[in-house]
């Protein structure tokens, strides 16, 4: 990864030192943050600006809620500290470190959506595997909403049945194989909106089928899109800060994860655990 200084001027080895300490920290923070933003919003397609041929019909419209939201969380060079803090906090609500996540759009704000129970399935790599790989444990979160119920109408019996179905679909032996391809499945009407980082399309279809089956739904594979990258993710990237190289966490690590917890949230009002396992 290369680093730039104010106004996106390439770092020459001296101009970064000429900046104030706050500007140096701001520049580094801005670039790392914005890279995460573009990863989270990888489904937002921009027109090519380097002359590369592209299909205009696949470019995300300027008025698209996700394009607008992406722009709203990108840090600009002129942003104040409070602006940067707010954008960072917003991004935290919308991402989970390169894992499957339900990403809200601005048109998700109405109360009819926020009152829908929100189910979360949290997977994590075994500690022994992470130690051998010399990294922190890789994890993953898959979320969906129960659109047929509200926080007021869902019952304990509903949650008991959901717990039973999750245990059947994702037993302790089930392996979620995280990989470097991204698979997007969007069916907002039924509460599903996934961005999955997995090893293959077969794996993605298996996981999506299992999750949708929890709500007695079947996948419409026309809603599935795939995003691959030719980038070499096996290389550990570094960033030079005042001529001192700092290692960055690897992007899209390959790991085998297991279901650790499952829980349901009711907006910001209540969180109820469904499953808790040792991994």
C-alpha positions as CSV (number, residue, x, y, z in Angstrom):
1,X,0.0,0.0,0.0
2,X,1.3,3.4,-0.9
3,X,0.8,6.5,1.3
4,X,0.0,10.0,0.3
5,X,0.0,13.2,2.2
6,X,-2.3,16.3,2.0
7,X,-4.4,16.6,-1.1
8,X,-3.4,13.1,-2.2
9,X,0.2,14.2,-3.0
10,X,2.5,11.1,-3.1
11,X,4.7,10.7,0.0
12,X,8.3,11.6,-1.1
13,X,10.0,10.8,2.2
14,X,10.3,14.4,3.3
15,X,6.9,16.1,2.7
16,X,5.2,13.8,5.4
17,X,7.6,15.0,8.0
18,X,6.8,18.6,7.0
19,X,3.2,18.1,8.0
20,X,2.0,18.6,11.6
21,X,1.7,15.5,13.8
22,X,-2.1,15.7,13.5
23,X,-1.9,15.9,9.7
24,X,0.3,12.8,9.6
25,X,-2.1,10.8,11.8
26,X,-5.1,12.1,9.8
27,X,-3.5,11.1,6.5
28,X,-2.8,7.6,7.6
29,X,-6.1,7.2,9.4
30,X,-8.0,8.5,6.3
31,X,-6.4,6.1,3.9
32,X,-6.8,3.0,6.1
33,X,-10.5,4.0,6.9
34,X,-11.4,4.7,3.3
35,X,-9.9,1.4,2.2
36,X,-12.2,-0.4,4.6
37,X,-15.2,1.7,3.3
38,X,-14.5,0.6,-0.3
39,X,-14.3,-3.1,0.9
40,X,-17.6,-2.8,2.7
41,X,-19.2,-1.2,-0.4
42,X,-17.5,-3.4,-2.9
43,X,-20.9,-3.9,-4.6
44,X,-21.1,-0.2,-5.5
45,X,-19.8,-0.1,-9.1
46,X,-18.0,3.1,-10.3
47,X,-17.4,3.9,-14.0
48,X,-13.9,3.3,-15.2
49,X,-11.8,6.4,-15.3
50,X,-8.6,4.9,-16.9
51,X,-10.1,4.2,-20.3
52,X,-10.9,0.6,-19.5
53,X,-14.0,-0.6,-21.3
54,X,-17.0,-1.2,-19.0
55,X,-20.7,-1.8,-19.1
56,X,-22.6,1.4,-18.2
57,X,-25.7,-0.6,-17.2
58,X,-23.7,-2.1,-14.3
59,X,-22.6,1.2,-12.9
60,X,-24.4,2.0,-9.6
61,X,-26.6,5.1,-10.1
62,X,-25.6,8.3,-8.4
63,X,-28.9,8.4,-6.5
64,X,-28.5,4.9,-5.2
65,X,-28.8,4.8,-1.4
66,X,-25.7,2.7,-1.0
67,X,-23.6,5.0,-3.2
68,X,-24.8,8.0,-1.1
69,X,-24.1,6.2,2.1
70,X,-20.6,5.2,0.9
71,X,-19.8,8.8,0.1
72,X,-21.2,9.9,3.5
73,X,-18.7,7.7,5.4
74,X,-15.6,8.3,3.2
75,X,-13.2,10.6,5.1
76,X,-12.2,13.7,3.2
77,X,-8.9,15.6,3.6
78,X,-10.6,18.6,5.0
79,X,-12.6,16.7,7.6
80,X,-12.4,17.8,11.2
81,X,-11.6,15.4,14.0
82,X,-15.3,15.2,14.9
83,X,-16.2,14.4,11.3
84,X,-13.7,11.6,11.2
85,X,-14.9,10.2,14.5
86,X,-18.5,10.2,13.4
87,X,-17.7,8.5,10.0
88,X,-15.7,5.9,11.8
89,X,-18.5,5.1,14.2
90,X,-21.0,4.8,11.4
91,X,-18.7,2.4,9.6
92,X,-18.5,0.2,12.7
93,X,-22.2,-0.3,12.5
94,X,-22.0,-1.4,8.9
95,X,-19.0,-3.7,8.8
96,X,-17.4,-6.6,10.6
97,X,-13.8,-6.8,9.4
98,X,-14.3,-8.3,5.9
99,X,-17.0,-10.8,6.9
100,X,-20.6,-11.4,5.9
101,X,-22.8,-8.6,7.2
102,X,-26.2,-7.1,6.8
103,X,-25.5,-3.6,5.6
104,X,-28.3,-1.0,6.1
105,X,-29.3,1.4,3.4
106,X,-30.9,4.8,3.9
107,X,-34.2,3.4,2.8
108,X,-33.9,0.9,5.7
109,X,-34.5,3.6,8.3
110,X,-38.4,3.5,8.5
111,X,-39.7,2.1,11.8
112,X,-41.3,-0.8,9.9
113,X,-37.8,-2.2,9.3
114,X,-36.1,-1.3,12.6
115,X,-38.9,-3.1,14.6
116,X,-38.2,-6.4,12.8
117,X,-36.2,-8.9,15.0
118,X,-32.6,-9.2,13.9
119,X,-30.9,-12.6,14.0
120,X,-27.1,-12.9,14.2
121,X,-25.0,-16.0,13.6
122,X,-21.4,-15.5,14.8
123,X,-18.6,-17.8,13.6
124,X,-15.0,-17.9,14.7
125,X,-11.8,-19.7,13.9
126,X,-10.4,-22.2,16.5
127,X,-7.8,-20.6,18.7
128,X,-5.3,-23.4,17.9
129,X,-5.6,-22.7,14.2
130,X,-5.1,-19.0,14.7
131,X,-1.9,-19.6,16.8
132,X,-0.4,-21.8,14.1
133,X,-1.2,-19.1,11.5
134,X,0.3,-16.4,13.8
135,X,-2.8,-14.1,13.6
136,X,-5.8,-13.1,15.5
137,X,-8.8,-15.4,15.2
138,X,-10.7,-14.9,12.0
139,X,-14.4,-14.5,12.5
140,X,-17.6,-14.0,10.6
141,X,-21.1,-12.7,11.2
142,X,-24.2,-13.6,9.2
143,X,-27.3,-11.5,9.9
144,X,-30.9,-11.5,8.7
145,X,-34.3,-10.1,9.8
146,X,-37.5,-11.9,10.6
147,X,-39.8,-9.9,8.4
148,X,-43.0,-11.7,9.3
149,X,-42.7,-10.6,13.0
150,X,-42.1,-7.5,14.9
151,X,-40.5,-6.9,18.3
152,X,-44.0,-6.9,19.7
153,X,-45.5,-10.0,18.0
154,X,-42.6,-12.5,18.2
155,X,-43.0,-15.1,20.9
156,X,-40.7,-17.3,23.1
157,X,-42.0,-20.3,21.1
158,X,-40.8,-18.6,17.9
159,X,-37.3,-18.2,19.4
160,X,-37.3,-21.8,20.7
161,X,-38.1,-23.1,17.3
162,X,-35.5,-20.9,15.7
163,X,-32.9,-22.1,18.1
164,X,-33.8,-25.7,17.2
165,X,-33.5,-25.0,13.5
166,X,-30.1,-23.2,13.8
167,X,-28.7,-26.2,15.8
168,X,-29.9,-28.5,13.0
169,X,-28.6,-26.4,10.2
170,X,-25.3,-25.5,11.8
171,X,-24.2,-28.3,14.2
172,X,-20.9,-28.0,16.0
173,X,-19.2,-29.9,13.2
174,X,-20.3,-27.4,10.5
175,X,-17.4,-25.6,8.9
176,X,-17.7,-22.1,7.4
177,X,-14.8,-21.9,5.0
178,X,-13.8,-18.2,4.6
179,X,-12.0,-17.3,1.4
180,X,-11.1,-14.5,-0.9
181,X,-14.2,-14.4,-3.2
182,X,-17.1,-12.2,-2.3
183,X,-20.7,-13.4,-2.9
184,X,-23.5,-11.0,-2.5
185,X,-27.1,-12.1,-2.1
186,X,-29.8,-9.5,-1.7
187,X,-33.5,-10.1,-0.9
188,X,-34.4,-7.1,1.3
189,X,-38.1,-7.9,1.2
190,X,-37.5,-11.1,3.0
191,X,-34.8,-9.7,5.3
192,X,-31.7,-11.2,3.6
193,X,-28.8,-9.1,2.5
194,X,-25.4,-10.8,2.6
195,X,-21.9,-10.2,1.5
196,X,-20.0,-13.4,2.1
197,X,-16.3,-14.0,1.8
198,X,-16.0,-17.7,1.1
199,X,-13.8,-20.1,-0.8
200,X,-16.2,-21.0,-3.6
201,X,-19.7,-20.4,-5.1
202,X,-20.6,-23.9,-4.0
203,X,-19.8,-23.0,-0.4
204,X,-21.8,-19.7,-0.8
205,X,-24.9,-21.4,-2.1
206,X,-24.8,-24.0,0.6
207,X,-24.6,-21.3,3.4
208,X,-27.2,-19.1,1.8
209,X,-29.6,-22.1,1.4
210,X,-29.1,-23.1,5.0
211,X,-29.8,-19.5,6.3
212,X,-32.8,-19.0,4.1
213,X,-34.2,-22.4,5.2
214,X,-34.3,-21.1,8.7
215,X,-37.2,-18.9,7.5
216,X,-38.7,-21.5,5.2
217,X,-37.4,-19.6,2.1
218,X,-35.7,-20.9,-1.0
219,X,-32.9,-19.0,-2.8
220,X,-33.4,-17.2,-6.1
221,X,-30.0,-17.5,-7.6
222,X,-30.6,-14.6,-9.9
223,X,-30.0,-12.5,-6.8
224,X,-26.5,-13.9,-6.3
225,X,-23.5,-12.0,-7.6
226,X,-19.8,-12.8,-7.4
227,X,-16.9,-10.5,-7.0
228,X,-13.3,-11.8,-7.4
229,X,-10.0,-10.0,-7.3
230,X,-6.6,-10.7,-8.9
231,X,-4.9,-9.1,-6.0
232,X,-2.3,-11.3,-4.2
233,X,-3.8,-11.5,-0.7
234,X,-1.0,-13.8,0.6
235,X,1.4,-10.9,0.7
236,X,1.6,-9.1,4.0
237,X,1.3,-5.4,3.1
238,X,3.2,-2.7,5.0
239,X,2.8,1.0,5.3
240,X,5.8,3.3,5.9
241,X,5.2,5.9,8.6
242,X,8.2,8.2,9.0
243,X,10.3,5.6,7.2
244,X,9.4,2.9,9.7
245,X,7.5,-0.1,8.1
246,X,4.4,-1.2,9.9
247,X,2.6,-4.5,9.0
248,X,-1.0,-4.4,8.1
249,X,-3.5,-7.2,8.8
250,X,-3.9,-9.6,5.9
251,X,-7.0,-9.0,3.8
252,X,-9.5,-11.8,3.1
253,X,-7.7,-14.5,5.1
254,X,-8.5,-18.2,4.4
255,X,-9.8,-19.9,7.6
256,X,-12.2,-22.5,8.8
257,X,-14.7,-21.1,11.3
258,X,-17.4,-22.7,13.5
259,X,-20.6,-21.3,14.9
260,X,-19.9,-19.9,18.4
261,X,-23.0,-17.9,19.2
262,X,-26.4,-17.1,17.9
263,X,-28.6,-14.3,19.2
264,X,-31.5,-12.1,18.3
265,X,-31.7,-8.3,18.8
266,X,-34.7,-6.1,19.0
267,X,-33.4,-2.8,17.8
268,X,-31.4,-1.3,20.6
269,X,-33.8,-2.4,23.2
270,X,-32.9,-6.0,24.0
271,X,-30.5,-8.8,23.0
272,X,-31.5,-12.4,23.6
273,X,-28.9,-15.3,23.3
274,X,-30.0,-18.4,21.5
275,X,-26.9,-20.5,21.3
276,X,-23.5,-20.4,23.0
277,X,-20.7,-22.9,22.2
278,X,-17.0,-23.3,23.0
279,X,-14.8,-23.0,19.9
